[in-house]
Amino acid sequence: MAVCNGKEAVKQKGQWWEENNEVHGGSVEGPYVNGDQFAVRFKFDITPKATGERVSMDEVGLYTVKNGKIAEERFYY
């Protein structure tokens, strides 16, 4: 899901992620704020149900805020 528009689409993306991954543990660091953007680091120990192979995931989410709402999110692995 490269592009999501609206609250419902974001909720569906989160639901899809939960349904397709078994989460064994994780942590979240941040937010780190800079102007109209903030970053959050996510570390997860997961098993994607499609592969069954346990993996460690480490990513940074960069969020841009406009008019008091998150207007964009980008993830860096």
mmCIF file of the N, C-alpha and C atoms, coordinates in Angstrom:
data_MODEL
# 
_entry.id   MODEL 
# 
loop_
_atom_site.group_PDB 
_atom_site.id 
_atom_site.type_symbol 
_atom_site.label_atom_id 
_atom_site.label_alt_id 
_atom_site.label_comp_id 
_atom_site.label_asym_id 
_atom_site.label_entity_id 
_atom_site.label_seq_id 
_atom_site.pdbx_PDB_ins_code 
_atom_site.Cartn_x 
_atom_site.Cartn_y 
_atom_site.Cartn_z 
_atom_site.occupancy 
_atom_site.B_iso_or_equiv 
_atom_site.pdbx_formal_charge 
_atom_site.auth_seq_id 
_atom_site.auth_comp_id 
_atom_site.auth_asym_id 
_atom_site.auth_atom_id 
_atom_site.pdbx_PDB_model_num 
ATOM 1   N N  . MET A 1 1  ? 0.844   -1.179  0.000  1.00 0.00 ? 1  MET A N  1 
ATOM 2   C CA . MET A 1 1  ? 0.000   0.000   0.000  1.00 0.00 ? 1  MET A CA 1 
ATOM 3   C C  . MET A 1 1  ? 0.886   1.237   0.000  1.00 0.00 ? 1  MET A C  1 
ATOM 4   N N  . ALA A 1 2  ? 1.358   1.605   -1.171 1.00 0.00 ? 2  ALA A N  1 
ATOM 5   C CA . ALA A 1 2  ? 2.288   2.721   -1.292 1.00 0.00 ? 2  ALA A CA 1 
ATOM 6   C C  . ALA A 1 2  ? 1.627   4.060   -0.994 1.00 0.00 ? 2  ALA A C  1 
ATOM 7   N N  . VAL A 1 3  ? 0.346   4.208   -1.317 1.00 0.00 ? 3  VAL A N  1 
ATOM 8   C CA . VAL A 1 3  ? -0.347  5.470   -1.104 1.00 0.00 ? 3  VAL A CA 1 
ATOM 9   C C  . VAL A 1 3  ? -1.690  5.201   -0.429 1.00 0.00 ? 3  VAL A C  1 
ATOM 10  N N  . CYS A 1 4  ? -1.939  5.940   0.654  1.00 0.00 ? 4  CYS A N  1 
ATOM 11  C CA . CYS A 1 4  ? -3.223  5.864   1.351  1.00 0.00 ? 4  CYS A CA 1 
ATOM 12  C C  . CYS A 1 4  ? -3.757  7.272   1.505  1.00 0.00 ? 4  CYS A C  1 
ATOM 13  N N  . ASN A 1 5  ? -5.033  7.448   1.277  1.00 0.00 ? 5  ASN A N  1 
ATOM 14  C CA . ASN A 1 5  ? -5.663  8.749   1.454  1.00 0.00 ? 5  ASN A CA 1 
ATOM 15  C C  . ASN A 1 5  ? -6.837  8.615   2.406  1.00 0.00 ? 5  ASN A C  1 
ATOM 16  N N  . GLY A 1 6  ? -6.820  9.394   3.487  1.00 0.00 ? 6  GLY A N  1 
ATOM 17  C CA . GLY A 1 6  ? -7.927  9.412   4.431  1.00 0.00 ? 6  GLY A CA 1 
ATOM 18  C C  . GLY A 1 6  ? -7.741  8.463   5.600  1.00 0.00 ? 6  GLY A C  1 
ATOM 19  N N  . LYS A 1 7  ? -8.489  8.750   6.660  1.00 0.00 ? 7  LYS A N  1 
ATOM 20  C CA . LYS A 1 7  ? -8.395  7.962   7.896  1.00 0.00 ? 7  LYS A CA 1 
ATOM 21  C C  . LYS A 1 7  ? -8.739  6.495   7.680  1.00 0.00 ? 7  LYS A C  1 
ATOM 22  N N  . GLU A 1 8  ? -9.791  6.237   6.922  1.00 0.00 ? 8  GLU A N  1 
ATOM 23  C CA . GLU A 1 8  ? -10.229 4.848   6.720  1.00 0.00 ? 8  GLU A CA 1 
ATOM 24  C C  . GLU A 1 8  ? -9.152  4.027   6.020  1.00 0.00 ? 8  GLU A C  1 
ATOM 25  N N  . ALA A 1 9  ? -8.504  4.603   5.025  1.00 0.00 ? 9  ALA A N  1 
ATOM 26  C CA . ALA A 1 9  ? -7.438  3.892   4.306  1.00 0.00 ? 9  ALA A CA 1 
ATOM 27  C C  . ALA A 1 9  ? -6.260  3.607   5.226  1.00 0.00 ? 9  ALA A C  1 
ATOM 28  N N  . VAL A 1 10 ? -5.933  4.550   6.098  1.00 0.00 ? 10 VAL A N  1 
ATOM 29  C CA . VAL A 1 10 ? -4.829  4.349   7.050  1.00 0.00 ? 10 VAL A CA 1 
ATOM 30  C C  . VAL A 1 10 ? -5.194  3.253   8.045  1.00 0.00 ? 10 VAL A C  1 
ATOM 31  N N  . LYS A 1 11 ? -6.433  3.246   8.522  1.00 0.00 ? 11 LYS A N  1 
ATOM 32  C CA . LYS A 1 11 ? -6.885  2.188   9.430  1.00 0.00 ? 11 LYS A CA 1 
ATOM 33  C C  . LYS A 1 11 ? -6.807  0.822   8.756  1.00 0.00 ? 11 LYS A C  1 
ATOM 34  N N  . GLN A 1 12 ? -7.226  0.752   7.491  1.00 0.00 ? 12 GLN A N  1 
ATOM 35  C CA . GLN A 1 12 ? -7.175  -0.512  6.752  1.00 0.00 ? 12 GLN A CA 1 
ATOM 36  C C  . GLN A 1 12 ? -5.743  -0.989  6.554  1.00 0.00 ? 12 GLN A C  1 
ATOM 37  N N  . LYS A 1 13 ? -4.823  -0.047  6.326  1.00 0.00 ? 13 LYS A N  1 
ATOM 38  C CA . LYS A 1 13 ? -3.414  -0.415  6.180  1.00 0.00 ? 13 LYS A CA 1 
ATOM 39  C C  . LYS A 1 13 ? -2.888  -1.038  7.468  1.00 0.00 ? 13 LYS A C  1 
ATOM 40  N N  . GLY A 1 14 ? -3.223  -0.418  8.610  1.00 0.00 ? 14 GLY A N  1 
ATOM 41  C CA . GLY A 1 14 ? -2.808  -0.961  9.901  1.00 0.00 ? 14 GLY A CA 1 
ATOM 42  C C  . GLY A 1 14 ? -3.414  -2.316  10.180 1.00 0.00 ? 14 GLY A C  1 
ATOM 43  N N  . GLN A 1 15 ? -4.683  -2.474  9.846  1.00 0.00 ? 15 GLN A N  1 
ATOM 44  C CA . GLN A 1 15 ? -5.356  -3.761  10.030 1.00 0.00 ? 15 GLN A CA 1 
ATOM 45  C C  . GLN A 1 15 ? -4.715  -4.832  9.164  1.00 0.00 ? 15 GLN A C  1 
ATOM 46  N N  . TRP A 1 16 ? -4.419  -4.497  7.900  1.00 0.00 ? 16 TRP A N  1 
ATOM 47  C CA . TRP A 1 16 ? -3.753  -5.451  6.998  1.00 0.00 ? 16 TRP A CA 1 
ATOM 48  C C  . TRP A 1 16 ? -2.417  -5.885  7.581  1.00 0.00 ? 16 TRP A C  1 
ATOM 49  N N  . TRP A 1 17 ? -1.645  -4.921  8.108  1.00 0.00 ? 17 TRP A N  1 
ATOM 50  C CA . TRP A 1 17 ? -0.325  -5.238  8.658  1.00 0.00 ? 17 TRP A CA 1 
ATOM 51  C C  . TRP A 1 17 ? -0.460  -6.198  9.835  1.00 0.00 ? 17 TRP A C  1 
ATOM 52  N N  . GLU A 1 18 ? -1.396  -5.919  10.734 1.00 0.00 ? 18 GLU A N  1 
ATOM 53  C CA . GLU A 1 18 ? -1.608  -6.782  11.898 1.00 0.00 ? 18 GLU A CA 1 
ATOM 54  C C  . GLU A 1 18 ? -2.043  -8.187  11.492 1.00 0.00 ? 18 GLU A C  1 
ATOM 55  N N  . GLU A 1 19 ? -2.902  -8.286  10.493 1.00 0.00 ? 19 GLU A N  1 
ATOM 56  C CA . GLU A 1 19 ? -3.413  -9.587  10.058 1.00 0.00 ? 19 GLU A CA 1 
ATOM 57  C C  . GLU A 1 19 ? -2.366  -10.410 9.317  1.00 0.00 ? 19 GLU A C  1 
ATOM 58  N N  . ASN A 1 20 ? -1.359  -9.765  8.759  1.00 0.00 ? 20 ASN A N  1 
ATOM 59  C CA . ASN A 1 20 ? -0.386  -10.463 7.926  1.00 0.00 ? 20 ASN A CA 1 
ATOM 60  C C  . ASN A 1 20 ? 0.970   -10.661 8.572  1.00 0.00 ? 20 ASN A C  1 
ATOM 61  N N  . ASN A 1 21 ? 1.109   -10.255 9.835  1.00 0.00 ? 21 ASN A N  1 
ATOM 62  C CA . ASN A 1 21 ? 2.371   -10.405 10.555 1.00 0.00 ? 21 ASN A CA 1 
ATOM 63  C C  . ASN A 1 21 ? 2.108   -10.845 11.984 1.00 0.00 ? 21 ASN A C  1 
ATOM 64  N N  . GLU A 1 22 ? 2.935   -11.766 12.465 1.00 0.00 ? 22 GLU A N  1 
ATOM 65  C CA . GLU A 1 22 ? 2.902   -12.130 13.876 1.00 0.00 ? 22 GLU A CA 1 
ATOM 66  C C  . GLU A 1 22 ? 3.998   -11.324 14.557 1.00 0.00 ? 22 GLU A C  1 
ATOM 67  N N  . VAL A 1 23 ? 3.620   -10.517 15.540 1.00 0.00 ? 23 VAL A N  1 
ATOM 68  C CA . VAL A 1 23 ? 4.580   -9.652  16.230 1.00 0.00 ? 23 VAL A CA 1 
ATOM 69  C C  . VAL A 1 23 ? 5.038   -10.338 17.512 1.00 0.00 ? 23 VAL A C  1 
ATOM 70  N N  . HIS A 1 24 ? 6.358   -10.518 17.645 1.00 0.00 ? 24 HIS A N  1 
ATOM 71  C CA . HIS A 1 24 ? 6.933   -11.143 18.829 1.00 0.00 ? 24 HIS A CA 1 
ATOM 72  C C  . HIS A 1 24 ? 7.399   -10.112 19.852 1.00 0.00 ? 24 HIS A C  1 
ATOM 73  N N  . GLY A 1 25 ? 7.683   -8.895  19.385 1.00 0.00 ? 25 GLY A N  1 
ATOM 74  C CA . GLY A 1 25 ? 8.134   -7.827  20.270 1.00 0.00 ? 25 GLY A CA 1 
ATOM 75  C C  . GLY A 1 25 ? 8.495   -6.601  19.455 1.00 0.00 ? 25 GLY A C  1 
ATOM 76  N N  . GLY A 1 26 ? 8.768   -5.533  20.166 1.00 0.00 ? 26 GLY A N  1 
ATOM 77  C CA . GLY A 1 26 ? 9.143   -4.331  19.441 1.00 0.00 ? 26 GLY A CA 1 
ATOM 78  C C  . GLY A 1 26 ? 9.327   -3.148  20.359 1.00 0.00 ? 26 GLY A C  1 
ATOM 79  N N  . SER A 1 27 ? 9.789   -2.055  19.762 1.00 0.00 ? 27 SER A N  1 
ATOM 80  C CA . SER A 1 27 ? 9.960   -0.815  20.505 1.00 0.00 ? 27 SER A CA 1 
ATOM 81  C C  . SER A 1 27 ? 9.773   0.365   19.564 1.00 0.00 ? 27 SER A C  1 
ATOM 82  N N  . VAL A 1 28 ? 9.469   1.507   20.173 1.00 0.00 ? 28 VAL A N  1 
ATOM 83  C CA . VAL A 1 28 ? 9.265   2.743   19.413 1.00 0.00 ? 28 VAL A CA 1 
ATOM 84  C C  . VAL A 1 28 ? 10.072  3.832   20.110 1.00 0.00 ? 28 VAL A C  1 
ATOM 85  N N  . GLU A 1 29 ? 10.818  4.623   19.333 1.00 0.00 ? 29 GLU A N  1 
ATOM 86  C CA . GLU A 1 29 ? 11.605  5.727   19.879 1.00 0.00 ? 29 GLU A CA 1 
ATOM 87  C C  . GLU A 1 29 ? 11.181  7.029   19.214 1.00 0.00 ? 29 GLU A C  1 
ATOM 88  N N  . GLY A 1 30 ? 11.092  8.080   20.006 1.00 0.00 ? 30 GLY A N  1 
ATOM 89  C CA . GLY A 1 30 ? 10.726  9.377   19.474 1.00 0.00 ? 30 GLY A CA 1 
ATOM 90  C C  . GLY A 1 30 ? 9.421   9.821   20.088 1.00 0.00 ? 30 GLY A C  1 
ATOM 91  N N  . PRO A 1 31 ? 8.832   10.838  19.538 1.00 0.00 ? 31 PRO A N  1 
ATOM 92  C CA . PRO A 1 31 ? 9.122   11.466  18.256 1.00 0.00 ? 31 PRO A CA 1 
ATOM 93  C C  . PRO A 1 31 ? 10.281  12.461  18.341 1.00 0.00 ? 31 PRO A C  1 
ATOM 94  N N  . TYR A 1 32 ? 10.931  12.653  17.206 1.00 0.00 ? 32 TYR A N  1 
ATOM 95  C CA . TYR A 1 32 ? 11.987  13.631  17.045 1.00 0.00 ? 32 TYR A CA 1 
ATOM 96  C C  . TYR A 1 32 ? 11.426  14.715  16.117 1.00 0.00 ? 32 TYR A C  1 
ATOM 97  N N  . VAL A 1 33 ? 11.204  15.897  16.677 1.00 0.00 ? 33 VAL A N  1 
ATOM 98  C CA . VAL A 1 33 ? 10.478  16.957  15.970 1.00 0.00 ? 33 VAL A CA 1 
ATOM 99  C C  . VAL A 1 33 ? 11.434  17.945  15.319 1.00 0.00 ? 33 VAL A C  1 
ATOM 100 N N  . ASN A 1 34 ? 11.080  18.357  14.086 1.00 0.00 ? 34 ASN A N  1 
ATOM 101 C CA . ASN A 1 34 ? 11.819  19.384  13.361 1.00 0.00 ? 34 ASN A CA 1 
ATOM 102 C C  . ASN A 1 34 ? 10.824  20.166  12.506 1.00 0.00 ? 34 ASN A C  1 
ATOM 103 N N  . GLY A 1 35 ? 10.422  21.324  12.994 1.00 0.00 ? 35 GLY A N  1 
ATOM 104 C CA . GLY A 1 35 ? 9.481   22.151  12.238 1.00 0.00 ? 35 GLY A CA 1 
ATOM 105 C C  . GLY A 1 35 ? 8.147   21.462  12.039 1.00 0.00 ? 35 GLY A C  1 
ATOM 106 N N  . ASP A 1 36 ? 7.737   21.320  10.777 1.00 0.00 ? 36 ASP A N  1 
ATOM 107 C CA . ASP A 1 36 ? 6.452   20.683  10.472 1.00 0.00 ? 36 ASP A CA 1 
ATOM 108 C C  . ASP A 1 36 ? 6.588   19.184  10.224 1.00 0.00 ? 36 ASP A C  1 
ATOM 109 N N  . GLN A 1 37 ? 7.728   18.621  10.635 1.00 0.00 ? 37 GLN A N  1 
ATOM 110 C CA . GLN A 1 37 ? 7.946   17.181  10.477 1.00 0.00 ? 37 GLN A CA 1 
ATOM 111 C C  . GLN A 1 37 ? 8.389   16.569  11.793 1.00 0.00 ? 37 GLN A C  1 
ATOM 112 N N  . PHE A 1 38 ? 8.136   15.269  11.916 1.00 0.00 ? 38 PHE A N  1 
ATOM 113 C CA . PHE A 1 38 ? 8.690   14.523  13.040 1.00 0.00 ? 38 PHE A CA 1 
ATOM 114 C C  . PHE A 1 38 ? 9.005   13.113  12.570 1.00 0.00 ? 38 PHE A C  1 
ATOM 115 N N  . ALA A 1 39 ? 9.980   12.505  13.243 1.00 0.00 ? 39 ALA A N  1 
ATOM 116 C CA . ALA A 1 39 ? 10.400  11.151  12.904 1.00 0.00 ? 39 ALA A CA 1 
ATOM 117 C C  . ALA A 1 39 ? 10.188  10.240  14.106 1.00 0.00 ? 39 ALA A C  1 
ATOM 118 N N  . VAL A 1 40 ? 9.870   8.981   13.824 1.00 0.00 ? 40 VAL A N  1 
ATOM 119 C CA . VAL A 1 40 ? 9.710   7.954   14.847 1.00 0.00 ? 40 VAL A CA 1 
ATOM 120 C C  . VAL A 1 40 ? 10.443  6.714   14.366 1.00 0.00 ? 40 VAL A C  1 
ATOM 121 N N  . ARG A 1 41 ? 11.236  6.111   15.253 1.00 0.00 ? 41 ARG A N  1 
ATOM 122 C CA . ARG A 1 41 ? 11.947  4.883   14.907 1.00 0.00 ? 41 ARG A CA 1 
ATOM 123 C C  . ARG A 1 41 ? 11.180  3.689   15.459 1.00 0.00 ? 41 ARG A C  1 
ATOM 124 N N  . PHE A 1 42 ? 10.956  2.716   14.591 1.00 0.00 ? 42 PHE A N  1 
ATOM 125 C CA . PHE A 1 42 ? 10.242  1.492   14.950 1.00 0.00 ? 42 PHE A CA 1 
ATOM 126 C C  . PHE A 1 42 ? 11.185  0.299   14.813 1.00 0.00 ? 42 PHE A C  1 
ATOM 127 N N  . LYS A 1 43 ? 11.232  -0.545  15.850 1.00 0.00 ? 43 LYS A N  1 
ATOM 128 C CA . LYS A 1 43 ? 11.978  -1.810  15.783 1.00 0.00 ? 43 LYS A CA 1 
ATOM 129 C C  . LYS A 1 43 ? 10.994  -2.915  16.127 1.00 0.00 ? 43 LYS A C  1 
ATOM 130 N N  . PHE A 1 44 ? 10.889  -3.903  15.253 1.00 0.00 ? 44 PHE A N  1 
ATOM 131 C CA . PHE A 1 44 ? 9.977   -5.006  15.495 1.00 0.00 ? 44 PHE A CA 1 
ATOM 132 C C  . PHE A 1 44 ? 10.648  -6.336  15.217 1.00 0.00 ? 44 PHE A C  1 
ATOM 133 N N  . ASP A 1 45 ? 10.258  -7.322  15.982 1.00 0.00 ? 45 ASP A N  1 
ATOM 134 C CA . ASP A 1 45 ? 10.633  -8.716  15.757 1.00 0.00 ? 45 ASP A CA 1 
ATOM 135 C C  . ASP A 1 45 ? 9.341   -9.381  15.287 1.00 0.00 ? 45 ASP A C  1 
ATOM 136 N N  . ILE A 1 46 ? 9.288   -9.743  13.988 1.00 0.00 ? 46 ILE A N  1 
ATOM 137 C CA . ILE A 1 46 ? 8.039   -10.236 13.408 1.00 0.00 ? 46 ILE A CA 1 
ATOM 138 C C  . ILE A 1 46 ? 8.263   -11.500 12.582 1.00 0.00 ? 46 ILE A C  1 
ATOM 139 N N  . THR A 1 47 ? 7.171   -12.190 12.335 1.00 0.00 ? 47 THR A N  1 
ATOM 140 C CA . THR A 1 47 ? 7.143   -13.283 11.365 1.00 0.00 ? 47 THR A CA 1 
ATOM 141 C C  . THR A 1 47 ? 6.040   -12.969 10.364 1.00 0.00 ? 47 THR A C  1 
ATOM 142 N N  . PRO A 1 48 ? 6.414   -12.591 9.120  1.00 0.00 ? 48 PRO A N  1 
ATOM 143 C CA . PRO A 1 48 ? 5.387   -12.406 8.098  1.00 0.00 ? 48 PRO A CA 1 
ATOM 144 C C  . PRO A 1 48 ? 4.687   -13.741 7.833  1.00 0.00 ? 48 PRO A C  1 
ATOM 145 N N  . LYS A 1 49 ? 3.381   -13.740 7.855  1.00 0.00 ? 49 LYS A N  1 
ATOM 146 C CA . LYS A 1 49 ? 2.640   -14.983 7.665  1.00 0.00 ? 49 LYS A CA 1 
ATOM 147 C C  . LYS A 1 49 ? 2.834   -15.565 6.271  1.00 0.00 ? 49 LYS A C  1 
ATOM 148 N N  . ALA A 1 50 ? 3.131   -14.712 5.298  1.00 0.00 ? 50 ALA A N  1 
ATOM 149 C CA . ALA A 1 50 ? 3.322   -15.187 3.918  1.00 0.00 ? 50 ALA A CA 1 
ATOM 150 C C  . ALA A 1 50 ? 4.570   -16.047 3.771  1.00 0.00 ? 50 ALA A C  1 
ATOM 151 N N  . THR A 1 51 ? 5.625   -15.742 4.555  1.00 0.00 ? 51 THR A N  1 
ATOM 152 C CA . THR A 1 51 ? 6.885   -16.482 4.416  1.00 0.00 ? 51 THR A CA 1 
ATOM 153 C C  . THR A 1 51 ? 7.157   -17.424 5.576  1.00 0.00 ? 51 THR A C  1 
ATOM 154 N N  . GLY A 1 52 ? 6.655   -17.073 6.764  1.00 0.00 ? 52 GLY A N  1 
ATOM 155 C CA . GLY A 1 52 ? 6.929   -17.878 7.948  1.00 0.00 ? 52 GLY A CA 1 
ATOM 156 C C  . GLY A 1 52 ? 8.346   -17.717 8.459  1.00 0.00 ? 52 GLY A C  1 
ATOM 157 N N  . GLU A 1 53 ? 9.096   -16.759 7.906  1.00 0.00 ? 53 GLU A N  1 
ATOM 158 C CA . GLU A 1 53 ? 10.494  -16.537 8.293  1.00 0.00 ? 53 GLU A CA 1 
ATOM 159 C C  . GLU A 1 53 ? 10.575  -15.354 9.258  1.00 0.00 ? 53 GLU A C  1 
ATOM 160 N N  . ARG A 1 54 ? 11.072  -15.601 10.459 1.00 0.00 ? 54 ARG A N  1 
ATOM 161 C CA . ARG A 1 54 ? 11.170  -14.562 11.476 1.00 0.00 ? 54 ARG A CA 1 
ATOM 162 C C  . ARG A 1 54 ? 12.252  -13.551 11.099 1.00 0.00 ? 54 ARG A C  1 
ATOM 163 N N  . VAL A 1 55 ? 11.918  -12.267 11.223 1.00 0.00 ? 55 VAL A N  1 
ATOM 164 C CA . VAL A 1 55 ? 12.849  -11.205 10.840 1.00 0.00 ? 55 VAL A CA 1 
ATOM 165 C C  . VAL A 1 55 ? 12.815  -10.072 11.862 1.00 0.00 ? 55 VAL A C  1 
ATOM 166 N N  . SER A 1 56 ? 13.916  -9.316  11.916 1.00 0.00 ? 56 SER A N  1 
ATOM 167 C CA . SER A 1 56 ? 13.981  -8.090  12.699 1.00 0.00 ? 56 SER A CA 1 
ATOM 168 C C  . SER A 1 56 ? 13.779  -6.925  11.744 1.00 0.00 ? 56 SER A C  1 
ATOM 169 N N  . MET A 1 57 ? 12.906  -6.027  12.107 1.00 0.00 ? 57 MET A N  1 
ATOM 170 C CA . MET A 1 57 ? 12.572  -4.888  11.264 1.00 0.00 ? 57 MET A CA 1 
ATOM 171 C C  . MET A 1 57 ? 13.000  -3.618  11.994 1.00 0.00 ? 57 MET A C  1 
ATOM 172 N N  . ASP A 1 58 ? 13.692  -2.736  11.297 1.00 0.00 ? 58 ASP A N  1 
ATOM 173 C CA . ASP A 1 58 ? 14.156  -1.477  11.877 1.00 0.00 ? 58 ASP A CA 1 
ATOM 174 C C  . ASP A 1 58 ? 13.879  -0.393  10.849 1.00 0.00 ? 58 ASP A C  1 
ATOM 175 N N  . GLU A 1 59 ? 12.967  0.521   11.151 1.00 0.00 ? 59 GLU A N  1 
ATOM 176 C CA . GLU A 1 59 ? 12.598  1.546   10.177 1.00 0.00 ? 59 GLU A CA 1 
ATOM 177 C C  . GLU A 1 59 ? 12.341  2.872   10.869 1.00 0.00 ? 59 GLU A C  1 
ATOM 178 N N  . VAL A 1 60 ? 12.438  3.941   10.086 1.00 0.00 ? 60 VAL A N  1 
ATOM 179 C CA . VAL A 1 60 ? 12.124  5.279   10.562 1.00 0.00 ? 60 VAL A CA 1 
ATOM 180 C C  . VAL A 1 60 ? 10.940  5.791   9.755  1.00 0.00 ? 60 VAL A C  1 
ATOM 181 N N  . GLY A 1 61 ? 9.921   6.260   10.458 1.00 0.00 ? 61 GLY A N  1 
ATOM 182 C CA . GLY A 1 61 ? 8.778   6.899   9.815  1.00 0.00 ? 61 GLY A CA 1 
ATOM 183 C C  . GLY A 1 61 ? 8.966   8.399   9.895  1.00 0.00 ? 61 GLY A C  1 
ATOM 184 N N  . LEU A 1 62 ? 8.901   9.078   8.752  1.00 0.00 ? 62 LEU A N  1 
ATOM 185 C CA . LEU A 1 62 ? 9.004   10.531  8.694  1.00 0.00 ? 62 LEU A CA 1 
ATOM 186 C C  . LEU A 1 62 ? 7.621   11.077  8.357  1.00 0.00 ? 62 LEU A C  1 
ATOM 187 N N  . TYR A 1 63 ? 7.084   11.894  9.240  1.00 0.00 ? 63 TYR A N  1 
ATOM 188 C CA . TYR A 1 63 ? 5.726   12.399  9.110  1.00 0.00 ? 63 TYR A CA 1 
ATOM 189 C C  . TYR A 1 63 ? 5.755   13.912  8.884  1.00 0.00 ? 63 TYR A C  1 
ATOM 190 N N  . THR A 1 64 ? 4.929   14.385  7.955  1.00 0.00 ? 64 THR A N  1 
ATOM 191 C CA . THR A 1 64 ? 4.790   15.813  7.688  1.00 0.00 ? 64 THR A CA 1 
ATOM 192 C C  . THR A 1 64 ? 3.403   16.251  8.131  1.00 0.00 ? 64 THR A C  1 
ATOM 193 N N  . VAL A 1 65 ? 3.343   17.331  8.906  1.00 0.00 ? 65 VAL A N  1 
ATOM 194 C CA . VAL A 1 65 ? 2.091   17.834  9.455  1.00 0.00 ? 65 VAL A CA 1 
ATOM 195 C C  . VAL A 1 65 ? 1.685   19.119  8.729  1.00 0.00 ? 65 VAL A C  1 
ATOM 196 N N  . LYS A 1 66 ? 0.414   19.178  8.334  1.00 0.00 ? 66 LYS A N  1 
ATOM 197 C CA . LYS A 1 66 ? -0.166  20.382  7.726  1.00 0.00 ? 66 LYS A CA 1 
ATOM 198 C C  . LYS A 1 66 ? -1.536  20.619  8.343  1.00 0.00 ? 66 LYS A C  1 
ATOM 199 N N  . ASN A 1 67 ? -1.791  21.834  8.765  1.00 0.00 ? 67 ASN A N  1 
ATOM 200 C CA . ASN A 1 67 ? -3.075  22.192  9.378  1.00 0.00 ? 67 ASN A CA 1 
ATOM 201 C C  . ASN A 1 67 ? -3.433  21.289  10.559 1.00 0.00 ? 67 ASN A C  1 
ATOM 202 N N  . GLY A 1 68 ? -2.419  20.913  11.341 1.00 0.00 ? 68 GLY A N  1 
ATOM 203 C CA . GLY A 1 68 ? -2.653  20.114  12.535 1.00 0.00 ? 68 GLY A CA 1 
ATOM 204 C C  . GLY A 1 68 ? -2.913  18.640  12.302 1.00 0.00 ? 68 GLY A C  1 
ATOM 205 N N  . LYS A 1 69 ? -2.732  18.179  11.053 1.00 0.00 ? 69 LYS A N  1 
ATOM 206 C CA . LYS A 1 69 ? -2.968  16.766  10.729 1.00 0.00 ? 69 LYS A CA 1 
ATOM 207 C C  . LYS A 1 69 ? -1.770  16.199  9.986  1.00 0.00 ? 69 LYS A C  1 
ATOM 208 N N  . ILE A 1 70 ? -1.567  14.901  10.126 1.00 0.00 ? 70 ILE A N  1 
ATOM 209 C CA . ILE A 1 70 ? -0.504  14.249  9.367  1.00 0.00 ? 70 ILE A CA 1 
ATOM 210 C C  . ILE A 1 70 ? -0.932  14.211  7.909  1.00 0.00 ? 70 ILE A C  1 
ATOM 211 N N  . ALA A 1 71 ? -0.143  14.866  7.057  1.00 0.00 ? 71 ALA A N  1 
ATOM 212 C CA . ALA A 1 71 ? -0.469  14.954  5.632  1.00 0.00 ? 71 ALA A CA 1 
ATOM 213 C C  . ALA A 1 71 ? 0.304   13.927  4.815  1.00 0.00 ? 71 ALA A C  1 
ATOM 214 N N  . GLU A 1 72 ? 1.444   13.473  5.359  1.00 0.00 ? 72 GLU A N  1 
ATOM 215 C CA . GLU A 1 72 ? 2.267   12.512  4.619  1.00 0.00 ? 72 GLU A CA 1 
ATOM 216 C C  . GLU A 1 72 ? 3.114   11.711  5.585  1.00 0.00 ? 72 GLU A C  1 
ATOM 217 N N  . GLU A 1 73 ? 3.324   10.457  5.236  1.00 0.00 ? 73 GLU A N  1 
ATOM 218 C CA . GLU A 1 73 ? 4.255   9.618   5.978  1.00 0.00 ? 73 GLU A CA 1 
ATOM 219 C C  . GLU A 1 73 ? 5.132   8.888   4.981  1.00 0.00 ? 73 GLU A C  1 
ATOM 220 N N  . ARG A 1 74 ? 6.414   8.790   5.330  1.00 0.00 ? 74 ARG A N  1 
ATOM 221 C CA . ARG A 1 74 ? 7.374   8.042   4.501  1.00 0.00 ? 74 ARG A CA 1 
ATOM 222 C C  . ARG A 1 74 ? 8.172   7.145   5.445  1.00 0.00 ? 74 ARG A C  1 
ATOM 223 N N  . PHE A 1 75 ? 8.488   5.956   4.945  1.00 0.00 ? 75 PHE A N  1 
ATOM 224 C CA . PHE A 1 75 ? 9.235   5.010   5.778  1.00 0.00 ? 75 PHE A CA 1 
ATOM 225 C C  . PHE A 1 75 ? 10.569  4.698   5.129  1.00 0.00 ? 75 PHE A C  1 
ATOM 226 N N  . TYR A 1 76 ? 11.600  4.685   5.974  1.00 0.00 ? 76 TYR A N  1 
ATOM 227 C CA . TYR A 1 76 ? 12.970  4.412   5.535  1.00 0.00 ? 76 TYR A CA 1 
ATOM 228 C C  . TYR A 1 76 ? 13.480  3.190   6.301  1.00 0.00 ? 76 TYR A C  1 
ATOM 229 N N  . TYR A 1 77 ? 14.014  2.243   5.542  1.00 0.00 ? 77 TYR A N  1 
ATOM 230 C CA . TYR A 1 77 ? 14.452  0.979   6.127  1.00 0.00 ? 77 TYR A CA 1 
ATOM 231 C C  . TYR A 1 77 ? 15.959  0.899   6.147  1.00 0.00 ? 77 TYR A C  1 
# 
